[in-house]
């Protein structure tokens, strides 16, 4: 009977955690920006940097909203791979904003995976979306990174082809 109770609690925990990750996958982006959206669909992007192979281009929006509820964010960057939105990252400044965004992430997607309880570093690994939160222990600033892994196989193939073209 005791093992049945433990098994039921464990199963419920896995289902609950999975449900939050299902929400992460269902969101599939940040705010109203959906991963896989063509760059042409964004009217207010300014190029920051391009990779040498031209596959990756990094942008900032010229009309970015720098708040999520009561939390102030900064340095919002959009990465496109072969013209499609692949990842978004942003920062927070100071303890209050970092704690605020971490609370939002945990509320929406569960507690996340924390490999070291002494470090404020969390991961949420969905089937198609990866989300990370990393806090600087000195400044208490944080970095949030959200990406899709849908194009990873294509990226690996392109990388291998690029390496194969290099002659030594």
Buried (B, 14 or more C-beta within 10 A) or exposed (E): EEEEEEEEEEEEEEEEBEEBBBBBBEBBBBEEBEBBBEBEEBEEBEEEEEEEEEBBBBBBBEEBEEEBEEBBBEBBBBBBBBEBBBBBBBBBBEEEBBBBBBEBBBEEBBEBEEEEEEEBBBBBEBEBBBBBBBBEEEEBBBBBBBBBBBBBEEBEEBEEEEEEEEEE
